[in-house]
Amino acid sequence: MENIVFSPDLTIADNVVLGNLSGEIEIGLLGANLESIKAQRDSRDISALQSFNDPKSQFFDPTILSTYDLRHLRRTLPVIVGKNVVAPYIASARRIVRHETDVVMATHLILYFSTSVPSAIWLFYNFTYLHGVLHFLMQAWYTGSYTLMRHQHIHQNGVLTKDSSLVRLFDMYFPYVTDPLMGHTWNSYYYHHVKHHHVEGNGPDDLSSTLRYQRDDLFHFLHYLGRFFFFVWLDLPLYFFRKGQTVNGARILFWELFNYFSLFILYQLHSKATTFVFLLPLLLMRLGLMVGNWGQHAFVDPDEPDSDFRSSITLIDVASNRYCFNDGYHTSHHLNPRRHWREHPIAFLQQKRKYAEEKALVFHNIDYLMVTVKLLQKDYDHLARCLVPIGQEQIELSMKDRAEMLRGLTRRFTEEEIREKFPRAGQKQKEL
């Protein structure tokens, strides 16, 4: 219990989830079997989280900003500002977002179109290095939240309401403006993540699979990164062609080549502005996506590597969940890719027993970036301290045993093991 850290910046939901797990650890360390107390706590916490998401509840708590919860704004802002600015904004935004909890989506879109877009245009009109550097730093700060907003967008077919044709059109086409500014190539995220990664699920046919790599080896990571960095534009179309999805392959090949052709033309017109507005964010995004995916799928159980419970992890942390729309609940996302981001903590508590039975891994006080860094440093002691044990088997492990368990889950798979563990991998796509 002394290793559980309750950061003051945790989201409301993460505080509830971590408190729930801490209570179970206390009971487990006592060796007690107090199932009725556990059930009562689970029911209380699930009901509380559900009330935060229910627009009809008095406890409804929509997300307005990534940085602060609404209740924090109400405590800190002057009453006149809350009444005449925040409340009217929330009322208006709730009418244009897809889910009433997601006022933050409108906030982010206003932010990007009032800062990133005009700043990029001005750099092409009147470039200075100071502005270029400041613009890139701004984009670097935005990219995590933006990417996970787009993550919600591609899985739920939009983030804004369908009731207004004008809003629906904006919802459909704004990514063609903002994606390149954030380092994404047009439509690649959708085809790679939805049409490919979630189909393959870190299996042997997944281009971003970690199975064939030793996940605590720097050179293996650099090979993994380099392949995606330089060859994803070709690998992804070839993947679809191999799977008999000619249309998808042709579409993604077109968008990739068209994107690079556009960048080439822009570079000829204004090399400095193109570098800071488009090329540097592209390089940063490619790096970030692979660092994140490595951390998300670094721990794979050799007994059941095709299990979503045993090939991905859950993070209860600040960066992934507060700023990136509960991206830390990666196991929950793989179990149901269309689950709304605010539902992940609820789903986790509802399936907590299953997580424990399946030997799933839950970490806290660490994000995916640092998971990858600590793996490459082979610092399993730090990772063990960040582990939140679930289930009696994990609770009873010493720190040394936790570290050794984690080390055993990063071993690369041989081709023979892959054939044995994934005998139907080649058929999977055809059956879907």
ChimeraX attribute file (.defattr): number of C-alpha atoms within 10 A of each C-alpha:
attribute: neighborCount
match mode: 1-to-1
recipient: residues
	/A:1	10
	/A:2	5
	/A:3	12
	/A:4	17
	/A:5	13
	/A:6	15
	/A:7	13
	/A:8	9
	/A:9	15
	/A:10	20
	/A:11	21
	/A:12	15
	/A:13	24
	/A:14	23
	/A:15	17
	/A:16	20
	/A:17	20
	/A:18	20
	/A:19	16
	/A:20	18
	/A:21	22
	/A:22	17
	/A:23	14
	/A:24	23
	/A:25	21
	/A:26	13
	/A:27	18
	/A:28	20
	/A:29	12
	/A:30	9
	/A:31	11
	/A:32	10
	/A:33	10
	/A:34	11
	/A:35	11
	/A:36	9
	/A:37	13
	/A:38	16
	/A:39	11
	/A:40	11
	/A:41	16
	/A:42	19
	/A:43	13
	/A:44	13
	/A:45	21
	/A:46	21
	/A:47	12
	/A:48	16
	/A:49	23
	/A:50	17
	/A:51	16
	/A:52	20
	/A:53	21
	/A:54	15
	/A:55	14
	/A:56	9
	/A:57	11
	/A:58	9
	/A:59	14
	/A:60	17
	/A:61	19
	/A:62	22
	/A:63	23
	/A:64	23
	/A:65	18
	/A:66	19
	/A:67	14
	/A:68	15
	/A:69	18
	/A:70	15
	/A:71	12
	/A:72	10
	/A:73	15
	/A:74	15
	/A:75	10
	/A:76	9
	/A:77	12
	/A:78	10
	/A:79	12
	/A:80	9
	/A:81	12
	/A:82	16
	/A:83	13
	/A:84	10
	/A:85	11
	/A:86	17
	/A:87	13
	/A:88	11
	/A:89	16
	/A:90	20
	/A:91	12
	/A:92	12
	/A:93	21
	/A:94	20
	/A:95	15
	/A:96	21
	/A:97	22
	/A:98	23
	/A:99	18
	/A:100	22
	/A:101	21
	/A:102	24
	/A:103	25
	/A:104	21
	/A:105	26
	/A:106	21
	/A:107	17
	/A:108	18
	/A:109	16
	/A:110	11
	/A:111	13
	/A:112	18
	/A:113	14
	/A:114	11
	/A:115	14
	/A:116	19
	/A:117	15
	/A:118	11
	/A:119	19
	/A:120	21
	/A:121	13
	/A:122	14
	/A:123	20
	/A:124	18
	/A:125	11
	/A:126	9
	/A:127	16
	/A:128	13
	/A:129	12
	/A:130	8
	/A:131	17
	/A:132	22
	/A:133	13
	/A:134	13
	/A:135	19
	/A:136	23
	/A:137	13
	/A:138	14
	/A:139	23
	/A:140	16
	/A:141	12
	/A:142	17
	/A:143	21
	/A:144	20
	/A:145	20
	/A:146	22
	/A:147	20
	/A:148	18
	/A:149	21
	/A:150	20
	/A:151	23
	/A:152	20
	/A:153	19
	/A:154	18
	/A:155	16
	/A:156	14
	/A:157	14
	/A:158	19
	/A:159	24
	/A:160	26
	/A:161	18
	/A:162	15
	/A:163	12
	/A:164	12
	/A:165	10
	/A:166	11
	/A:167	14
	/A:168	17
	/A:169	12
	/A:170	13
	/A:171	20
	/A:172	15
	/A:173	10
	/A:174	12
	/A:175	18
	/A:176	13
	/A:177	12
	/A:178	18
	/A:179	21
	/A:180	18
	/A:181	24
	/A:182	28
	/A:183	22
	/A:184	23
	/A:185	22
	/A:186	22
	/A:187	17
	/A:188	20
	/A:189	18
	/A:190	17
	/A:191	19
	/A:192	19
	/A:193	17
	/A:194	16
	/A:195	13
	/A:196	21
	/A:197	19
	/A:198	17
	/A:199	17
	/A:200	21
	/A:201	21
	/A:202	24
	/A:203	23
	/A:204	21
	/A:205	18
	/A:206	19
	/A:207	19
	/A:208	25
	/A:209	19
	/A:210	28
	/A:211	26
	/A:212	16
	/A:213	20
	/A:214	18
	/A:215	26
	/A:216	23
	/A:217	16
	/A:218	16
	/A:219	13
	/A:220	17
	/A:221	20
	/A:222	12
	/A:223	12
	/A:224	20
	/A:225	19
	/A:226	15
	/A:227	14
	/A:228	20
	/A:229	17
	/A:230	11
	/A:231	10
	/A:232	19
	/A:233	19
	/A:234	15
	/A:235	16
	/A:236	23
	/A:237	24
	/A:238	18
	/A:239	19
	/A:240	21
	/A:241	15
	/A:242	12
	/A:243	16
	/A:244	13
	/A:245	15
	/A:246	14
	/A:247	12
	/A:248	18
	/A:249	21
	/A:250	14
	/A:251	15
	/A:252	24
	/A:253	19
	/A:254	14
	/A:255	16
	/A:256	20
	/A:257	15
	/A:258	14
	/A:259	17
	/A:260	14
	/A:261	12
	/A:262	12
	/A:263	18
	/A:264	14
	/A:265	12
	/A:266	17
	/A:267	16
	/A:268	11
	/A:269	12
	/A:270	15
	/A:271	15
	/A:272	18
	/A:273	24
	/A:274	21
	/A:275	17
	/A:276	24
	/A:277	26
	/A:278	22
	/A:279	21
	/A:280	17
	/A:281	22
	/A:282	21
	/A:283	13
	/A:284	17
	/A:285	21
	/A:286	18
	/A:287	15
	/A:288	17
	/A:289	17
	/A:290	21
	/A:291	20
	/A:292	17
	/A:293	18
	/A:294	26
	/A:295	22
	/A:296	26
	/A:297	25
	/A:298	28
	/A:299	25
	/A:300	30
	/A:301	21
	/A:302	19
	/A:303	10
	/A:304	14
	/A:305	22
	/A:306	19
	/A:307	19
	/A:308	21
	/A:309	25
	/A:310	22
	/A:311	26
	/A:312	28
	/A:313	24
	/A:314	25
	/A:315	27
	/A:316	29
	/A:317	28
	/A:318	22
	/A:319	24
	/A:320	22
	/A:321	23
	/A:322	24
	/A:323	21
	/A:324	20
	/A:325	26
	/A:326	27
	/A:327	26
	/A:328	28
	/A:329	25
	/A:330	21
	/A:331	27
	/A:332	25
	/A:333	22
	/A:334	20
	/A:335	14
	/A:336	13
	/A:337	17
	/A:338	13
	/A:339	16
	/A:340	15
	/A:341	21
	/A:342	21
	/A:343	17
	/A:344	22
	/A:345	23
	/A:346	22
	/A:347	17
	/A:348	18
	/A:349	20
	/A:350	15
	/A:351	12
	/A:352	17
	/A:353	13
	/A:354	14
	/A:355	20
	/A:356	18
	/A:357	13
	/A:358	15
	/A:359	17
	/A:360	25
	/A:361	23
	/A:362	21
	/A:363	22
	/A:364	23
	/A:365	21
	/A:366	20
	/A:367	23
	/A:368	25
	/A:369	19
	/A:370	15
	/A:371	23
	/A:372	24
	/A:373	16
	/A:374	18
	/A:375	22
	/A:376	18
	/A:377	12
	/A:378	16
	/A:379	15
	/A:380	22
	/A:381	18
	/A:382	15
	/A:383	22
	/A:384	22
	/A:385	20
	/A:386	20
	/A:387	24
	/A:388	24
	/A:389	25
	/A:390	23
	/A:391	21
	/A:392	16
	/A:393	12
	/A:394	20
	/A:395	17
	/A:396	16
	/A:397	13
	/A:398	11
	/A:399	16
	/A:400	12
	/A:401	14
	/A:402	20
	/A:403	19
	/A:404	14
	/A:405	17
	/A:406	21
	/A:407	20
	/A:408	13
	/A:409	19
	/A:410	22
	/A:411	21
	/A:412	20
	/A:413	19
	/A:414	12
	/A:415	12
	/A:416	9
	/A:417	13
	/A:418	17
	/A:419	13
	/A:420	10
	/A:421	18
	/A:422	17
	/A:423	11
	/A:424	10
	/A:425	17
	/A:426	14
	/A:427	10
	/A:428	14
	/A:429	16
	/A:430	10
	/A:431	6
	/A:432	6
